[in-house]
Amino acid sequence: MAALPPRYRRARKFGGAALLLAGGAIAVRAGLAARDHRDPPAPPPAIATGYEADDHFPGAAQLLLDAPVRRGETGTAPLPALPANVDADVGDASIQPARPFVLRGSQLDRARALQCLTTAIYYEAGNEPDAGQRAVAQVVLNRVRHPAFPASVCGVVFQGSDRPVCQFSFACDGAMARVPAPSVWLRSRRVAARALSGDVFAPVGLATHYHTYAVTPSWNRALVMTGVFGAHFFHRWKGWWGTPAAFTDRYIGMEPSPGPLRPLPPTTTLLVVPVETIPPVPPSVVSPPTPAPNPTPIAESGNTLPPESPMLDKWKDSGKPLR
């Protein structure tokens, strides 16, 4: 077979390359078509906003309720159901001061409230400046008015002390076993007395929580910080629960006994064994000895020998030598 001219060989060579390129283009187009027929990717998850953001949702505090409270932070509490026709997102970023507290009840209620608030200030901010102590006192009184907490001062301070989790760590960690320093206690008592008499620490606003620099509590992102005073960061609820309209509980006194609510361990009952007592023996009366009767007096004579004894006549000669 005759060899092809050079121009035919070149045409044949270029034709093969064109076929390869066409086949590759078809394969790429088929791959793109197959990709277009796959399931569309899932849409990205929706980002929560407003009241639902930052782990703050109805019932979120219930998840944190049993978290152990560390020293330097308060515990939290579940929020009650929202009132009708209330938008949970309603609120603003401003700091609204609390209303002056009005102490009510009997003299015993007033004394107990002063004792409990002094205790909280002493163990939570005893060595802090005046602003730090006043802010802690304001948090306690803000809680008294908030429906998420007890409506008494002692109830707020010792809430949870009958459970493993306290709202204030000093009520559970044995700190109260230490004898208070008199000067620090008196200073804390003066701050407590002013707060119970209507003194308001406005810069902290409606804060109901706080923690120190050293800890970051689990509820930190679920609340709004209102300020830093002394050694603590202070926070309030987000949305409507952090507005003045939410602080509706009315204080009427009825203060429980100051001190932790944890029951004392049962005391061991000792078995009392009766001891038989020996009846007392009356002292015996010793009568004086009876004197012996006086013997018959013997007439004195020169003979000192005993008197002769009577002897029968037949025996009188006994004892004499025989002859």
Phi, psi and omega in degrees: 000133184287143179292145179284150177297157182303323183293328178289323178297320179294319180296320180295322180294313179295326179296319178297320179295322179296321178297320179297317179296320180295318179297320179295320180296321179296319180296318179297318180296322179294321178296319179296321179295319179295323180295323181292338182270358178286166179296139179294150181295150180292142179292150179296149180297146180290140180272124181292143179226165176064225185297333182279350186281162172058045176060023180249103180216161182305122181092359181297322181296333179297327178291334182262357188295322183266008177290136181297136179272125178270160177297131180103005178216157174267161171278184178231182183210152178289144178279143176287178178293144179294143173297160180296145177061033177242130177270123183296334182279352182295133180158173177218175184271000182284161179258113183260127180290152178283161175285151177300140181277137179246115181280127182234176176101188182282175176298325177294318177299318181295318179294320179293319179299317178296319179297314184291318180292322175299318179299315180297316180295318183297309186279340180264329185211035185301321183260013181270163176295174185303319181297320179296319179291319180294325179294319177296317178299322180293323178299316180299314182289328174297321179294324180302326182271348184270136183293350178279352186231167177299157184261029176221156183294310180294326177297322178290313185297320184252021177298131178083000181288352173265007178234170178295344184244120177258158173285325176239124191298329184297338181284349183235340189265010178085005181297331183287353176287341178284141178286126182297146173287125187303316183293319180291322179297316180296321178295317177297324181293323178295318177297318180296318181297321179294318181296320180288344178266007176110000178290129182246130173266089189298324185300334182277347177066221182260036181296140177236358181221158172200164175205161181274176178295333190280345184231155173234100184291162182293337181270004189304315184280351182269359181232175181248128180284135179254341180167174178235122181221131184063235181255017188231149167265134183248143186223154173234168177295154173279159173063212187298327183292346177258011180262160179303332182295338182278341185271078190253349182294137182257128180279128180234008183096233180054047182285131174287173181295134179298143178123163180301149181272353183296128180294147178289149177298147182299137179280145180282125179275120180275136178282120181272114179264122180293135180259123179286124179264140179282125180299139182296139179267124179294140181299135181285138180270115180271114179281145180296147181298142179283125181293140180293146179295143181293131178293162179295122183298140180260134179295135181287136176214177180282347182272124180263358180284158178293156182295151182293140179271148178294140183221142178293154184295327183289344180255005183292327182273002180288141179095351178276149179292145178282150179242000000 
